[in-house]
Amino acid sequence: MDKLLFKRILIAVLTLLAVMYVVYLLVSANFDMYATENAVEVTVTNKISSNGFIVRDESVISANTSGVLSYSCEEGEQMSVGGEIAKIYTSEEDARARAMADSLEKQKSDLETLQTNSKVNTVGIDTINNSINNNIISYIDNINGGNLSSALSDSSNLIYSINQRYLYTGKYDSLQSQIDKLQSEIDSLRNSASESIGNITTDKAGYFSEFCDGYENAVKYSDLEKLKLSDFESIKKQDVSQNSAGKIVSGLNWYVLCSVSSDEATRLAMYDGSVSVYFSDATSMQIPATVYKISQETKDSDALVILECDYMDDSLIEARYEPIEIGLGTYTGLRISKKAIHDDYAVKTTYDDDGNAHKEEKKVQGVYVMYGSEVQFKEISILYSDNDYVICDPSPDEDELFSDETVSMYDKVIIEGDDLYDGKIVQ
């Protein structure tokens, strides 16, 4: 072989070896041998998902008369005994004209009130602007949450505040022309339509709903204490009478029935405190509730859970079968993968009255953390556990830990690796 060629090959091999060695040094210096993840702070809610059936104290209102109904109250409105639910008219045209006249009458009344108050002028422009902004935000929230009755009220309040601003800034000298125009429209509508031929009232106090779904008497309100899971699973819908004019929901309390697994029933039974219920299809609010009853045949069987609620609005009054989430509490702490948890010995040093040190050792639950090239074992205090991770308390009480050392935010927690022990040096 040519000496020059041999020399070139030798130089190439030595160069390749040198490059490989430099790469090895760089990798060793900058990458751990163990897979790690940072301990970061998160907030989670302990939830149970199910499908709920809502039970209320409901009384169907019958309209035992011919004619067209024009409702005098809004969906979800609170009614007193003897309150008028609807007026009865001979034709659809009369009902529509009278309903429009009543709506315009309210607008006229608002304008008259506004014009009277504007003469006093005790409201500042900042207050008016804030009212406009708040009504816009509330309107959007109610539209997104499906609370149409509340959104309608927001729109009326918004128009009132805008007109108030026009008066304050001098863009309107007076609202009298608008008031006169509304009065003219009201007179025209009422002159074109006949008076009502009767009305429908309620003999019970409560929240009104025009909507009947056939489940009003599927579960007796008085039988809740005796219900079992089999009763819940056999709930049937009934036909809605054509003479139904709506219903009244009485009483402060209403109930949510749902089926849960045996493990979920145990979690609910052990949970001490109020829960929250989230109805994803009905409202964006989380409704406060308490566990009224858990009915379970055996400790390993599914259970019927009955939740008691006392908050009501127009978005909930029509809800019946709903997907729900039961919130058992919110936890904030450090998220740690379950793969990272190990049992190892923690050491605690105590001192007697003479100042002599005494070391105690105990096997505890914890994680291995990388500090530079050293592995350290840190005890953990678990607040919440899920299928894949736990939430650990970064600042537990002294009696929660055997040792004084626990995991901290941004610690590099080892999630995979063999032959781990406290004090190990990773080369």
C-alpha positions in Angstrom: 0.0 0.0 0.0 1.2 3.5 -0.8 2.6 5.2 2.3 0.7 8.4 1.5 -2.6 6.6 1.2 -2.0 4.7 4.5 -1.1 8.0 6.2 -4.4 9.6 4.9 -6.5 6.6 6.1 -4.8 6.8 9.6 -5.5 10.5 9.9 -9.1 10.0 8.9 -9.6 7.2 11.5 -8.0 9.2 14.2 -10.1 12.3 13.3 -13.3 10.2 13.5 -12.3 8.8 16.9 -11.6 12.3 18.2 -15.0 13.5 16.9 -16.8 10.6 18.5 -15.1 11.2 21.8 -16.0 14.9 21.8 -19.7 14.0 21.1 -19.6 11.5 24.0 -18.3 14.2 26.3 -21.0 16.7 25.2 -23.7 14.2 25.6 -22.5 13.1 29.0 -22.2 16.7 30.2 -25.6 17.9 28.9 -28.0 15.1 29.1 -29.2 12.9 32.0 -29.1 9.2 31.8 -32.6 9.1 33.3 -35.8 10.4 31.8 -37.1 13.3 33.9 -40.0 15.7 34.0 -40.3 19.0 35.9 -42.6 19.2 38.9 -45.1 22.0 38.0 -48.0 23.6 39.8 -51.5 22.7 38.6 -55.1 23.0 39.8 -57.4 20.1 39.3 -61.0 19.3 40.3 -61.8 15.8 41.6 -64.8 14.9 39.4 -67.2 12.0 38.8 -69.0 12.0 35.4 -72.4 10.5 35.0 -75.9 11.1 33.4 -78.4 12.8 35.7 -82.2 12.8 36.0 -83.7 15.9 37.6 -86.6 15.5 40.0 -88.7 18.5 41.2 -91.9 19.1 43.0 -93.9 19.8 39.8 -97.6 20.5 39.3 -99.0 20.6 35.7 -101.4 23.4 35.0 -104.4 22.5 32.9 -106.2 24.8 30.5 -109.7 23.4 30.4 -111.0 25.9 28.0 -110.9 26.6 24.3 -109.0 29.6 22.9 -105.5 30.8 22.4 -103.2 31.4 25.3 -101.0 34.4 25.7 -98.6 34.0 28.6 -98.5 36.8 31.2 -95.3 35.6 32.9 -91.8 34.6 31.7 -90.0 31.3 31.8 -88.6 30.7 35.3 -90.5 33.6 36.9 -91.6 33.2 40.5 -95.3 33.1 40.9 -97.5 33.5 44.0 -100.7 31.6 44.7 -103.4 33.0 42.5 -100.9 34.6 40.1 -102.0 34.9 36.4 -100.2 32.5 34.1 -101.9 33.4 30.8 -104.8 35.2 29.2 -107.2 33.4 26.9 -108.2 35.0 23.5 -110.5 33.9 20.8 -107.9 34.1 18.0 -104.2 34.0 17.4 -104.3 37.5 15.9 -105.9 38.9 19.1 -103.4 37.2 21.3 -100.5 38.4 19.3 -101.7 42.0 19.1 -102.4 42.1 22.9 -99.0 40.6 23.7 -97.3 43.2 21.5 -99.2 46.0 23.1 -98.2 44.7 26.6 -94.5 44.6 25.5 -94.7 48.2 24.1 -96.4 49.3 27.3 -93.4 48.2 29.3 -91.0 50.0 26.9 -93.1 53.2 27.3 -93.1 52.9 31.1 -89.3 52.6 31.0 -88.9 55.7 28.9 -91.3 57.6 31.2 -89.3 56.6 34.2 -86.1 57.5 32.5 -87.3 61.0 31.5 -88.5 61.7 35.0 -85.2 60.6 36.6 -83.2 62.6 34.1 -84.6 65.9 35.4 -83.0 65.1 38.8 -79.7 64.1 37.1 -78.2 62.3 40.1 -76.4 59.6 38.1 -72.9 60.3 36.8 -71.6 59.5 33.3 -69.2 56.9 34.7 -72.0 55.0 36.4 -74.0 55.0 33.1 -71.0 53.8 31.1 -70.4 51.0 33.6 -74.0 50.0 33.4 -73.8 49.7 29.6 -70.6 47.6 29.8 -72.0 45.3 32.5 -75.2 44.8 30.6 -73.3 43.9 27.4 -71.1 41.4 29.3 -74.1 39.9 31.1 -76.0 39.6 27.8 -73.1 37.8 26.1 -72.7 35.4 29.1 -76.4 34.6 29.1 -76.6 34.0 25.4 -73.5 31.7 25.5 -75.1 29.9 28.6 -78.5 29.5 26.9 -80.2 31.7 29.5 -82.5 33.4 26.9 -84.9 34.9 29.4 -82.1 36.6 31.3 -80.5 37.7 28.0 -83.8 39.4 27.1 -83.8 41.3 30.4 -80.2 42.3 29.8 -81.1 43.7 26.4 -83.9 45.8 27.9 -81.6 47.1 30.6 -79.0 47.9 27.9 -81.4 49.9 25.9 -82.5 51.8 29.0 -78.8 52.7 29.8 -78.1 53.8 26.3 -81.1 56.1 26.3 -80.0 57.4 29.7 -76.6 58.2 28.2 -78.1 60.1 25.3 -80.1 62.2 27.7 -77.1 62.9 29.9 -74.9 63.9 27.0 -77.5 66.1 25.3 -78.1 63.9 22.2 -81.7 63.6 23.3 -83.5 66.8 24.6 -86.6 64.8 25.5 -88.0 61.3 25.1 -91.5 62.6 24.7 -91.7 62.0 21.0 -90.7 58.3 21.5 -93.2 58.0 24.3 -96.0 59.4 22.2 -95.1 57.2 19.2 -95.2 54.1 21.5 -98.6 55.2 22.9 -100.0 55.5 19.4 -98.8 52.0 18.5 -100.3 50.6 21.7 -103.7 52.2 21.1 -103.7 50.9 17.5 -102.9 47.3 18.6 -105.5 47.3 21.4 -108.2 48.8 19.2 -107.6 46.1 16.6 -107.9 43.2 19.0 -110.6 41.9 21.3 -110.3 41.7 25.0 -109.4 38.4 26.6 -112.2 36.0 27.3 -110.6 34.6 30.4 -107.4 33.8 32.2 -105.5 30.9 33.8 -104.1 31.2 37.4 -102.0 29.0 39.6 -103.2 27.6 42.9 -99.5 26.9 43.9 -96.5 29.2 44.5 -93.3 28.5 42.7 -91.3 28.9 39.4 -93.3 28.8 36.2 -92.4 26.9 33.1 -94.4 26.7 29.9 -92.6 23.4 28.9 -93.9 20.0 30.0 -91.8 16.9 29.0 -93.8 14.0 30.3 -91.5 13.3 33.2 -93.3 15.5 35.7 -94.8 12.5 37.6 -92.3 9.8 36.6 -90.7 9.9 40.0 -92.8 11.0 43.0 -91.2 13.8 44.9 -92.3 12.2 48.2 -90.7 8.8 47.3 -87.1 9.8 47.0 -86.1 8.3 50.3 -87.2 4.8 49.0 -85.7 4.9 45.6 -83.2 2.2 44.4 -81.0 2.0 41.4 -83.5 -0.3 39.7 -86.2 2.4 40.1 -83.9 4.9 38.5 -83.2 2.6 35.5 -86.9 2.0 34.9 -88.0 5.6 34.7 -90.5 6.1 31.9 -91.9 9.1 30.1 -95.7 9.8 30.0 -97.8 11.5 27.4 -98.2 15.2 27.8 -101.9 16.4 27.7 -102.8 18.8 24.9 -104.6 20.8 27.6 -101.4 21.5 29.4 -100.7 25.2 30.0 -97.3 24.6 31.7 -96.3 23.7 35.2 -95.3 25.2 38.5 -92.1 24.0 40.3 -92.7 24.3 44.0 -90.4 24.1 47.0 -86.9 25.3 47.4 -85.1 21.9 46.9 -84.8 19.8 43.8 -82.8 16.6 43.2 -80.4 15.0 40.7 -80.5 11.2 40.4 -77.5 9.4 38.8 -75.8 6.0 38.6 -72.1 5.7 39.8 -69.7 2.8 40.1 -68.9 1.1 43.4 -65.5 3.0 43.6 -67.2 6.3 42.9 -69.8 5.6 45.5 -67.1 5.0 48.0 -65.4 8.3 47.1 -68.7 10.1 47.5 -69.4 8.4 50.9 -65.9 9.4 52.2 -66.1 12.9 50.9 -67.0 15.4 53.7 -68.5 18.6 52.5 -70.7 20.1 49.8 -70.2 19.1 46.2 -70.8 21.0 43.0 -72.7 19.8 39.9 -71.9 21.0 36.4 -74.6 20.6 33.7 -72.7 21.0 30.5 -75.7 21.2 28.2 -78.0 23.3 30.4 -75.9 26.0 32.0 -72.3 27.2 32.4 -72.7 27.6 36.1 -71.5 25.1 38.7 -74.5 24.4 41.0 -73.9 23.8 44.7 -75.3 20.5 46.0 -75.1 18.1 48.9 -75.2 14.3 48.9 -78.8 13.4 49.9 -78.5 9.6 49.6 -76.4 6.8 48.3 -78.4 3.6 47.6 -76.2 0.5 47.0 -77.2 -3.2 47.2 -73.7 -4.5 48.0 -70.4 -2.8 48.5 -69.2 -4.0 45.0 -72.3 -3.0 43.1 -73.2 0.2 41.2 -75.1 2.7 43.3 -77.8 5.3 42.9 -76.7 8.7 44.1 -79.2 11.5 44.9 -77.9 15.0 45.1 -79.9 17.8 46.7 -79.9 21.4 45.2 -81.6 24.6 46.1 -80.5 27.0 43.3 -82.9 27.5 40.4 -83.0 29.6 37.3 -84.7 29.6 33.9 -81.9 27.5 32.3 -82.4 24.7 34.8 -86.2 24.7 35.0 -86.4 22.9 31.6 -83.5 20.5 32.2 -84.3 16.9 32.8 -81.8 14.2 31.5 -78.4 15.8 31.5 -74.8 14.8 31.3 -73.3 15.9 34.6 -70.0 16.2 36.5 -69.9 16.0 40.3 -67.1 18.1 41.7 -65.7 16.8 45.0 -63.2 19.5 45.6 -60.4 21.5 43.9 -56.7 20.8 44.6 -53.6 22.9 43.8 -50.2 21.4 44.0 -47.3 19.8 42.1 -48.2 17.3 39.4 -46.1 14.1 39.6 -46.4 11.1 37.3 -47.3 7.9 39.1 -44.4 6.2 37.3 -42.1 8.4 39.4 -43.3 7.2 42.8 -41.1 4.8 44.8 -40.8 3.6 48.4 -37.4 4.2 50.0 -35.9 5.1 53.3 -36.0 8.7 54.6 -33.6 9.8 57.3 -34.6 12.3 60.1 -32.1 13.8 62.6 -33.3 14.8 66.0 -31.4 16.2 69.0 -31.8 15.3 72.7 -31.5 17.7 75.6 -27.7 17.4 75.6 -27.5 18.3 72.0 -26.6 14.9 70.8 -27.8 14.0 67.3 -30.0 10.9 66.7 -30.8 9.6 63.3 -34.1 7.8 62.6 -34.9 5.9 59.4 -38.3 5.0 58.0 -39.6 3.7 54.6 -41.8 6.4 53.0 -43.3 7.2 49.7 -41.4 9.6 47.5 -39.6 10.4 44.2 -36.1 10.6 43.0 -34.9 14.0 41.8 -31.8 15.0 39.8 -29.6 17.7 41.3 -26.8 18.1 38.9 -25.2 14.7 38.7 -26.6 13.5 42.0 -29.9 11.6 42.6 -31.8 12.6 45.7 -34.8 11.0 47.3 -37.6 13.3 48.4 -40.7 12.3 50.4 -44.1 13.4 49.1 -47.5 14.3 50.6 -50.3 13.4 48.1 -53.3 15.7 48.0 -55.1 14.0 45.0 -54.6 10.9 42.9 -55.7 10.2 39.4 -55.1 7.2 37.1 -51.8 8.5 35.7 -50.6 11.2 38.1 -50.8 12.6 41.7 -51.0 16.2 43.0 -48.5 16.7 45.8 -48.5 19.4 48.5 -45.3 21.6 48.2 -45.7 22.9 51.7 -47.3 20.1 53.9 -47.7 20.4 57.6 -44.9 19.1 59.8 -46.9 16.1 60.9 -47.6 15.1 57.2 -44.0 14.2 56.6 -41.5 11.9 58.4 -38.5 13.9 57.0 -38.1 17.6 56.4 -37.5 17.3 52.7 -40.3 17.2 50.0 -40.5 17.9 46.3 -40.3 21.5 45.1 -41.5 23.3 42.0 -39.4 22.7 38.9 -37.6 19.8 40.5 -36.4 17.3 37.8 -38.3 14.2 38.8 -37.0 10.9 37.4 -39.9 9.0 35.8 -37.9 6.1 34.3 -34.7 4.3 35.3 -33.2 1.4 37.2 -30.9 1.1 40.2 -32.1 4.3 41.8 -31.1 5.3 45.3 -30.5 8.4 47.4 -27.0 9.9 46.8 -26.3 8.1 43.6 -23.8 9.9 41.3 -24.7 9.8 37.6 -21.5 9.9 35.5 
